[in-house]
Protein backbone atom coordinates (compact mmCIF):
# COMPACT_ATOMS: atom_id res chain seq x y z
CA UNK A 1 0.00 0.00 0.00
CA UNK A 2 1.35 3.44 -0.90
CA UNK A 3 0.24 6.96 -0.06
CA UNK A 4 1.60 9.98 -1.94
CA UNK A 5 0.97 13.58 -0.87
CA UNK A 6 1.97 16.64 -2.92
CA UNK A 7 2.27 20.06 -1.33
CA UNK A 8 2.77 23.29 -3.28
CA UNK A 9 3.55 26.76 -1.94
CA UNK A 10 5.15 29.80 -3.60
CA UNK A 11 6.25 27.70 -6.57
CA UNK A 12 7.87 25.06 -4.35
CA UNK A 13 6.73 21.52 -4.98
CA UNK A 14 7.33 18.83 -2.37
CA UNK A 15 6.19 15.27 -2.80
CA UNK A 16 6.32 12.92 0.16
CA UNK A 17 5.69 9.21 -0.21
CA UNK A 18 4.37 7.23 2.76
CA UNK A 19 5.70 3.75 2.11
CA UNK A 20 8.46 1.32 3.02
CA UNK A 21 11.31 0.26 0.79
CA UNK A 22 11.06 -3.45 0.05
CA UNK A 23 14.80 -4.26 0.45
CA UNK A 24 14.81 -2.81 3.96
CA UNK A 25 11.28 -3.88 4.73
CA UNK A 26 12.09 -7.55 4.18
CA UNK A 27 15.05 -7.50 6.59
CA UNK A 28 13.79 -8.83 9.96
CA UNK A 29 16.93 -7.55 11.72
CA UNK A 30 15.67 -3.96 11.63
CA UNK A 31 12.31 -4.79 13.19
CA UNK A 32 12.92 -5.22 16.92
CA UNK A 33 10.71 -3.89 19.72
CA UNK A 34 12.54 -1.49 22.03
CA UNK A 35 12.26 -1.44 25.82
CA UNK A 36 9.12 0.73 25.73
CA UNK A 37 7.62 -0.88 22.65
CA UNK A 38 8.35 1.15 19.54
CA UNK A 39 10.34 -0.55 16.78
CA UNK A 40 13.98 0.49 17.01
CA UNK A 41 17.33 -0.18 18.70
CA UNK A 42 17.44 -0.79 22.48
CA UNK A 43 15.55 2.17 23.96
CA UNK A 44 15.74 4.54 20.95
CA UNK A 45 13.10 4.23 18.20
CA UNK A 46 14.10 4.26 14.54
CA UNK A 47 12.05 5.30 11.53
CA UNK A 48 11.12 1.66 10.78
CA UNK A 49 7.63 0.40 11.54
CA UNK A 50 6.18 -3.10 11.89
CA UNK A 51 5.35 -4.83 8.60
CA UNK A 52 1.87 -4.27 7.22
CA UNK A 53 -0.75 -6.62 8.68
CA UNK A 54 1.77 -8.23 11.04
CA UNK A 55 2.18 -8.19 14.80
CA UNK A 56 5.44 -7.94 16.74
CA UNK A 57 5.43 -9.38 20.26
CA UNK A 58 8.34 -8.20 22.39
CA UNK A 59 9.71 -8.97 25.85
CA UNK A 60 12.48 -6.81 27.31
CA UNK A 61 14.41 -6.85 30.59
CA UNK A 62 16.10 -3.52 31.35
CA UNK A 63 17.38 -1.54 34.30
CA UNK A 64 14.67 -1.75 36.98
CA UNK A 65 12.01 -2.27 34.33
CA UNK A 66 10.49 -5.20 32.47
CA UNK A 67 8.12 -4.81 29.55
CA UNK A 68 5.88 -6.83 27.27
CA UNK A 69 4.96 -5.03 24.07
CA UNK A 70 2.82 -5.66 21.00
CA UNK A 71 3.09 -3.65 17.77
CA UNK A 72 0.77 -3.90 14.79
CA UNK A 73 1.51 -2.65 11.28
CA UNK A 74 -1.92 -1.29 10.40
CA UNK A 75 -0.62 0.19 7.09
CA UNK A 76 2.66 -0.07 5.18
CA UNK A 77 4.08 2.89 7.09
CA UNK A 78 2.10 3.08 10.32
CA UNK A 79 2.38 1.03 13.49
CA UNK A 80 0.40 1.23 16.69
CA UNK A 81 1.06 -0.69 19.87
CA UNK A 82 0.63 -1.21 23.58
CA UNK A 83 3.21 -2.02 26.24
CA UNK A 84 2.83 -3.35 29.77
CA UNK A 85 5.50 -1.76 31.97
CA UNK A 86 6.58 -3.41 35.23
CA UNK A 87 8.89 -1.11 37.24
CA UNK A 88 10.52 -1.83 40.59
CA UNK A 89 8.46 -0.61 43.55
CA UNK A 90 5.80 0.97 41.31
CA UNK A 91 2.43 -0.05 39.97
CA UNK A 92 2.32 -1.72 36.57
CA UNK A 93 1.20 0.53 33.74
CA UNK A 94 -0.06 -0.02 30.20
CA UNK A 95 1.10 2.59 27.70
CA UNK A 96 0.27 3.19 24.04
CA UNK A 97 2.73 3.76 21.19
CA UNK A 98 2.42 4.89 17.61
CA UNK A 99 4.69 5.78 14.69
CA UNK A 100 4.52 6.80 11.03
CA UNK A 101 7.32 6.40 8.46
CA UNK A 102 7.85 9.09 5.83
CA UNK A 103 10.17 8.57 2.84
CA UNK A 104 10.91 11.75 0.86
CA UNK A 105 10.66 11.00 -2.86
CA UNK A 106 14.05 10.68 -4.62
CA UNK A 107 15.75 9.94 -1.27
CA UNK A 108 15.35 6.17 -1.11
CA UNK A 109 18.31 5.97 1.30
CA UNK A 110 16.52 8.13 3.87
CA UNK A 111 13.51 7.51 6.11
CA UNK A 112 11.87 9.84 8.61
CA UNK A 113 9.93 8.56 11.60
CA UNK A 114 7.50 10.53 13.76
CA UNK A 115 6.03 8.88 16.81
CA UNK A 116 4.86 8.88 20.38
CA UNK A 117 5.36 6.72 23.45
CA UNK A 118 2.79 6.95 26.22
CA UNK A 119 0.71 9.77 24.66
CA UNK A 120 -1.81 9.55 27.54
CA UNK A 121 0.91 10.21 30.14
CA UNK A 122 0.58 7.06 32.25
CA UNK A 123 4.34 7.19 32.90
CA UNK A 124 6.01 9.94 30.86
CA UNK A 125 4.40 11.40 27.73
CA UNK A 126 6.96 11.28 24.92
CA UNK A 127 7.10 12.52 21.33
CA UNK A 128 10.02 12.00 18.98
CA UNK A 129 11.27 12.41 15.46
CA UNK A 130 14.12 10.42 13.96
CA UNK A 131 15.88 10.15 10.60
CA UNK A 132 17.33 6.80 9.50
CA UNK A 133 19.83 6.51 6.66
CA UNK A 134 21.38 3.55 4.86
CA UNK A 135 25.14 4.03 4.48
CA UNK A 136 27.18 2.01 1.98
CA UNK A 137 30.06 0.23 3.68
CA UNK A 138 33.48 1.22 2.18
CA UNK A 139 35.04 -1.41 -0.06
CA UNK A 140 38.02 -1.75 2.27
CA UNK A 141 35.71 -3.11 5.00
CA UNK A 142 35.81 -6.88 5.61
CA UNK A 143 33.56 -8.87 3.30
CA UNK A 144 31.54 -10.04 6.30
CA UNK A 145 30.24 -6.51 6.91
CA UNK A 146 27.17 -6.18 4.71
CA UNK A 147 25.43 -3.03 5.88
CA UNK A 148 25.27 0.04 8.07
CA UNK A 149 22.30 2.15 9.16
CA UNK A 150 22.55 5.39 11.12
CA UNK A 151 19.82 7.13 13.12
CA UNK A 152 19.56 10.66 14.48
CA UNK A 153 16.62 12.36 16.15
CA UNK A 154 15.17 14.30 19.03
CA UNK A 155 12.79 13.27 21.78
CA UNK A 156 10.81 14.69 24.68
CA UNK A 157 9.66 12.93 27.86
CA UNK A 158 11.64 9.73 28.27
CA UNK A 159 14.39 11.31 26.16
CA UNK A 160 14.56 14.50 28.26
CA UNK A 161 14.28 16.96 25.35
CA UNK A 162 17.62 15.86 23.96
CA UNK A 163 19.23 14.56 20.78
CA UNK A 164 18.99 10.78 20.44
CA UNK A 165 20.44 8.37 17.91
CA UNK A 166 22.48 5.31 17.14
CA UNK A 167 23.59 2.84 14.51
CA UNK A 168 23.35 -0.75 13.31
CA UNK A 169 26.22 -2.67 11.73
CA UNK A 170 24.98 -5.80 9.95
CA UNK A 171 27.71 -8.43 10.10
CA UNK A 172 25.78 -10.98 8.03
CA UNK A 173 22.19 -12.12 7.58
CA UNK A 174 21.90 -13.21 11.20
CA UNK A 175 24.12 -11.01 13.38
CA UNK A 176 24.31 -7.25 13.86
CA UNK A 177 25.76 -4.89 16.45
CA UNK A 178 23.64 -1.97 17.64
CA UNK A 179 24.58 1.08 19.67
CA UNK A 180 22.60 4.09 20.79
CA UNK A 181 22.48 7.25 22.89
CA UNK A 182 19.07 7.98 24.43
CA UNK A 183 19.78 11.40 25.92
CA UNK A 184 21.23 9.93 29.12
CA UNK A 185 22.94 6.59 28.52
CA UNK A 186 24.98 4.94 25.79
CA UNK A 187 23.74 1.38 25.24
CA UNK A 188 25.06 -1.50 23.15
CA UNK A 189 23.83 -4.94 22.12
CA UNK A 190 24.40 -7.90 19.83
CA UNK A 191 21.34 -8.78 17.78
CA UNK A 192 20.62 -12.25 16.41
CA UNK A 193 18.02 -13.18 13.81
CA UNK A 194 17.01 -16.81 14.14
CA UNK A 195 14.53 -16.69 11.26
CA UNK A 196 12.00 -14.28 9.74
CA UNK A 197 10.02 -14.36 12.99
CA UNK A 198 12.38 -14.58 15.98
CA UNK A 199 14.96 -11.92 16.92
CA UNK A 200 17.09 -11.88 20.09
CA UNK A 201 19.14 -9.09 21.61
CA UNK A 202 21.72 -9.13 24.43
CA UNK A 203 23.80 -6.22 25.68
CA UNK A 204 23.89 -3.40 28.21
CA UNK A 205 21.33 -0.72 29.01
CA UNK A 206 22.06 1.96 31.61
CA UNK A 207 25.16 -0.05 32.59
CA UNK A 208 23.25 -3.26 33.40
CA UNK A 209 22.63 -6.42 31.37
CA UNK A 210 19.83 -6.01 28.85
CA UNK A 211 17.94 -8.77 27.04
CA UNK A 212 15.03 -8.64 24.66
CA UNK A 213 13.25 -10.88 22.20
CA UNK A 214 10.86 -9.97 19.40
CA UNK A 215 8.61 -12.44 17.61
CA UNK A 216 6.64 -11.69 14.47
CA UNK A 217 3.08 -12.98 14.22
CA UNK A 218 0.77 -13.22 11.23
CA UNK A 219 -2.89 -14.28 11.25
PENORJO-V977090 format. One record per residue. N is the residue number from 1. SS is DSSP state (@ for helix, = for strand, . for the rest). OMEGA is omega in radians with two decimals (* if undefined). D_FIRST is the distance of its C-alpha to the first C-alpha in Angstrom with 1 decimal. Layout:
# PENORJO-V977090
N&SS&OMEGA&D_FIRST ; N&SS&OMEGA&D_FIRST
This chain:
# PENORJO-V977090
1&.&-3.03&0.0 ; 2&.&3.12&3.8 ; 3&=&-3.14&7.0 ; 4&=&-3.14&10.3 ; 5&=&3.12&13.6 ; 6&=&-3.12&17.0 ; 7&=&3.11&20.2 ; 8&=&3.13&23.7 ; 9&=&3.07&27.1 ; 10&.&3.11&30.5 ; 11&.&-3.13&29.2 ; 12&=&-3.11&26.6 ; 13&=&3.13&23.1 ; 14&=&3.10&20.3 ; 15&=&3.14&16.7 ; 16&=&-3.12&14.4 ; 17&=&3.10&10.8 ; 18&=&-3.10&8.9 ; 19&.&3.04&7.1 ; 20&.&3.11&9.1 ; 21&.&-3.08&11.3 ; 22&@&-3.14&11.6 ; 23&@&3.11&15.4 ; 24&@&-3.07&15.6 ; 25&@&-3.12&12.8 ; 26&.&-3.13&14.9 ; 27&.&-3.09&18.1 ; 28&@&-3.08&19.2 ; 29&@&-3.10&21.9 ; 30&@&-3.12&19.9 ; 31&.&-3.14&18.7 ; 32&.&3.09&21.9 ; 33&=&3.08&22.8 ; 34&.&-3.09&25.4 ; 35&.&-3.12&28.6 ; 36&.&2.91&27.3 ; 37&.&-3.05&23.9 ; 38&.&3.08&21.3 ; 39&=&-3.12&19.7 ; 40&=&-3.05&22.0 ; 41&.&3.11&25.5 ; 42&.&3.00&28.5 ; 43&.&-3.08&28.6 ; 44&.&3.08&26.6 ; 45&=&2.95&22.8 ; 46&.&-3.13&20.7 ; 47&.&-3.06&17.5 ; 48&.&3.06&15.6 ; 49&.&3.07&13.8 ; 50&.&3.13&13.8 ; 51&.&-3.14&11.2 ; 52&=&3.06&8.6 ; 53&.&-3.14&10.9 ; 54&.&3.12&13.9 ; 55&=&3.04&17.1 ; 56&=&3.09&19.3 ; 57&=&-3.10&23.0 ; 58&=&3.02&25.3 ; 59&=&-3.10&29.0 ; 60&=&3.11&30.8 ; 61&=&-3.11&34.5 ; 62&=&-3.13&35.4 ; 63&.&3.09&38.5 ; 64&.&-3.14&39.8 ; 65&=&3.09&36.4 ; 66&=&-3.07&34.5 ; 67&=&2.96&31.0 ; 68&=&-3.03&28.7 ; 69&=&3.08&25.1 ; 70&=&3.08&21.9 ; 71&=&3.14&18.4 ; 72&=&3.06&15.3 ; 73&=&-3.05&11.7 ; 74&=&2.99&10.7 ; 75&=&-3.13&7.1 ; 76&.&-3.02&5.8 ; 77&.&-3.11&8.7 ; 78&=&3.02&11.0 ; 79&=&2.98&13.7 ; 80&=&-3.11&16.7 ; 81&=&3.09&19.9 ; 82&=&-3.09&23.6 ; 83&=&2.99&26.5 ; 84&=&-3.05&30.1 ; 85&=&3.11&32.5 ; 86&=&-3.12&36.0 ; 87&=&-3.14&38.3 ; 88&.&3.03&42.0 ; 89&.&3.10&44.4 ; 90&.&3.12&41.7 ; 91&.&3.06&40.0 ; 92&.&3.14&36.7 ; 93&=&2.99&33.8 ; 94&=&-3.11&30.2 ; 95&=&3.11&27.8 ; 96&=&3.04&24.3 ; 97&=&3.09&21.7 ; 98&=&-3.12&18.4 ; 99&=&3.04&16.5 ; 100&=&3.08&13.7 ; 101&=&3.10&12.9 ; 102&=&3.08&13.4 ; 103&=&3.09&13.6 ; 104&=&-3.12&16.1 ; 105&.&-3.11&15.6 ; 106&.&3.04&18.2 ; 107&.&-3.03&18.7 ; 108&.&3.07&16.6 ; 109&.&-3.02&19.3 ; 110&=&3.02&18.8 ; 111&=&3.04&16.6 ; 112&=&3.11&17.7 ; 113&=&3.08&17.5 ; 114&=&-3.06&18.9 ; 115&=&3.13&19.9 ; 116&=&3.01&22.8 ; 117&=&3.14&25.0 ; 118&.&-3.12&27.3 ; 119&.&-3.13&26.5 ; 120&.&2.96&29.2 ; 121&.&3.05&31.8 ; 122&.&3.12&33.0 ; 123&.&-3.11&34.0 ; 124&.&-3.10&33.0 ; 125&.&-3.03&30.3 ; 126&=&3.00&28.2 ; 127&=&-3.09&25.7 ; 128&=&2.98&24.6 ; 129&=&-3.09&22.8 ; 130&=&3.05&22.4 ; 131&=&3.12&21.6 ; 132&=&-3.09&20.9 ; 133&=&2.99&21.9 ; 134&=&-3.14&22.2 ; 135&=&3.12&25.9 ; 136&.&3.14&27.3 ; 137&.&3.13&30.3 ; 138&.&-3.07&33.6 ; 139&.&-3.14&35.1 ; 140&.&3.11&38.1 ; 141&.&3.10&36.2 ; 142&.&-3.10&36.9 ; 143&.&-3.10&34.9 ; 144&.&3.13&33.7 ; 145&.&-3.00&31.7 ; 146&.&-3.13&28.3 ; 147&=&3.12&26.3 ; 148&=&3.04&26.5 ; 149&=&3.12&24.2 ; 150&=&-3.09&25.7 ; 151&=&3.11&24.8 ; 152&=&-3.11&26.6 ; 153&=&-3.10&26.3 ; 154&=&-3.12&28.2 ; 155&=&3.06&28.5 ; 156&.&3.00&30.7 ; 157&@&-3.13&32.2 ; 158&@&-3.10&32.1 ; 159&@&2.93&31.9 ; 160&.&3.11&34.9 ; 161&.&-3.10&33.7 ; 162&=&3.05&33.7 ; 163&=&3.11&31.8 ; 164&=&3.12&29.9 ; 165&=&-3.14&28.4 ; 166&=&-3.12&28.8 ; 167&=&3.10&27.8 ; 168&=&3.03&26.9 ; 169&=&-3.10&28.8 ; 170&=&-3.08&27.5 ; 171&.&3.04&30.7 ; 172&.&-3.08&29.2 ; 173&.&-3.09&26.4 ; 174&.&-3.05&27.9 ; 175&=&3.00&29.7 ; 176&=&3.09&28.9 ; 177&=&-3.14&30.9 ; 178&=&3.06&29.6 ; 179&=&-3.09&31.5 ; 180&=&2.93&31.0 ; 181&=&-3.03&32.9 ; 182&.&-3.12&32.0 ; 183&.&3.13&34.5 ; 184&.&-3.02&37.4 ; 185&.&2.95&37.2 ; 186&=&-3.07&36.2 ; 187&=&-3.10&34.7 ; 188&=&3.12&34.1 ; 189&=&2.98&32.9 ; 190&=&-3.09&32.4 ; 191&=&-3.12&29.1 ; 192&=&3.10&29.1 ; 193&=&3.13&26.2 ; 194&.&3.06&27.8 ; 195&.&-3.11&24.8 ; 196&.&-3.10&21.0 ; 197&.&-2.96&21.8 ; 198&=&3.06&24.9 ; 199&=&-3.13&25.5 ; 200&=&-3.12&28.9 ; 201&=&3.14&30.3 ; 202&=&-3.13&33.9 ; 203&=&3.13&35.6 ; 204&=&3.09&37.1 ; 205&=&-3.08&36.0 ; 206&.&3.04&38.6 ; 207&.&3.02&41.2 ; 208&=&-3.13&40.8 ; 209&=&-3.13&39.2 ; 210&=&3.08&35.5 ; 211&=&3.05&33.6 ; 212&=&3.04&30.1 ; 213&=&3.12&28.1 ; 214&=&-3.14&24.4 ; 215&=&-3.14&23.2 ; 216&=&-3.09&19.8 ; 217&=&3.04&19.5 ; 218&.&-3.13&17.4 ; 219&.&*&18.4
